[in-house]
Structure formats: structure tokens, C-alpha cells
Amino acid sequence: MATFSITHRRMQDSPGGTHQHVGWVKLISGTTLSRGDVFLWMRNGEEFRTHAPNGQEARVIRVQCRICSEDYLRTDRDHSKADNLDELPKF
């Protein structure tokens, strides 16, 4: 089992287009993964963490959206906003 660091994110419209979720992520290695790829890797035991520009990190988890019922990626809540997935730079 490995831990992968996410440095960037790209948004994607939800079903129905009422809001957005992270659709793709870029790892510190430069590899780009879709949300589905991240879910697959998680099912295989891999872990993901954000890696913010200031060096802070937070664990990334899979949750279900209360609005669209779609699964999406979110950071585990902590005391810092800087390491939130939605705060990472876009690519």
C-alpha cells in the first residue's frame, strides 16, 4: 500500500450541472488521474493526501454527495483550510 500526494485538481459538473466536484487530480509525480481512477486505487488499498503549496497535507476520502448522490473526493476535516482539496491549484 502506498500514499500518493495530490497537488492540483480539475473540477467537473455534477449530474444535472447544479454544482461541481473534483473530476481529476494531478499527483506530485505529474501523473493525472480521474476521480474514477482514484476510487479504483483506493479500493486496491492505496491512500491519497493533498499536498498544498504551503506544505500542509490532509487525507483524501470518498464520500457521497447529499445533493446529487454521486460519490466524490473530499479531504478529511482538520483545522486548516489550505490543505483542502478544493483549495489546491487548478490545472
C-alpha positions in Angstrom: 0.0 0.0 0.0 1.3 3.4 -1.0 0.3 7.0 -0.3 0.1 9.4 -3.2 0.2 13.2 -2.9 -2.3 15.3 -4.8 -1.0 18.8 -5.8 -3.7 20.0 -8.2 -7.3 19.5 -9.1 -9.7 20.0 -12.0 -13.4 20.4 -11.4 -16.3 18.6 -13.3 -20.0 19.4 -13.3 -22.2 17.1 -11.3 -25.0 15.1 -13.0 -27.6 17.8 -13.9 -25.0 20.5 -13.7 -26.2 22.1 -10.4 -22.7 22.1 -8.8 -19.2 20.7 -9.3 -17.0 18.1 -7.8 -13.3 17.3 -8.3 -13.1 15.3 -11.5 -9.4 14.9 -12.0 -6.3 15.2 -9.8 -2.6 15.7 -10.6 -0.1 13.9 -8.3 3.2 15.3 -7.2 4.8 12.9 -9.8 2.9 14.7 -12.6 0.5 11.8 -13.1 -3.1 12.8 -13.8 -5.9 10.6 -12.5 -9.7 10.8 -13.0 -11.9 10.6 -9.9 -12.8 7.1 -11.0 -9.1 6.1 -11.1 -8.7 7.4 -7.6 -11.7 5.4 -6.4 -10.2 2.3 -8.0 -6.8 2.8 -6.5 -8.5 3.4 -3.1 -10.3 0.1 -3.4 -7.0 -1.5 -4.0 -5.6 -0.1 -0.7 -3.8 3.0 -1.9 -4.1 6.2 0.1 -4.2 9.8 -1.1 -3.3 13.0 0.6 -3.4 16.6 -0.5 -0.1 18.4 -0.7 -0.8 22.2 -0.5 1.6 24.8 -1.8 2.5 25.7 1.8 3.4 22.1 2.5 0.3 21.2 4.6 -1.3 17.8 4.0 -4.7 16.2 4.6 -6.1 12.8 4.0 -8.4 12.4 1.0 -11.6 10.3 1.4 -14.5 9.2 -0.7 -18.0 10.4 0.3 -21.5 10.6 -1.2 -22.9 13.9 -2.1 -26.2 14.8 -0.4 -27.3 16.8 -3.4 -26.7 14.5 -6.4 -26.0 11.2 -4.6 -22.7 10.9 -6.7 -19.5 9.8 -4.9 -16.8 12.4 -4.8 -13.4 13.1 -3.3 -13.1 15.3 -0.2 -10.4 16.0 2.4 -10.8 14.7 5.9 -11.8 17.7 8.1 -9.0 19.3 10.0 -8.1 22.7 11.4 -6.6 24.0 8.2 -8.3 25.3 5.0 -5.1 25.5 3.0 -4.8 21.7 2.6 -8.4 21.2 1.5 -8.8 19.6 -1.9 -10.9 22.5 -3.2 -8.1 24.9 -2.3 -5.4 23.2 -4.3 -4.4 24.9 -7.5 -6.3 24.1 -10.7 -4.7 22.6 -13.8 
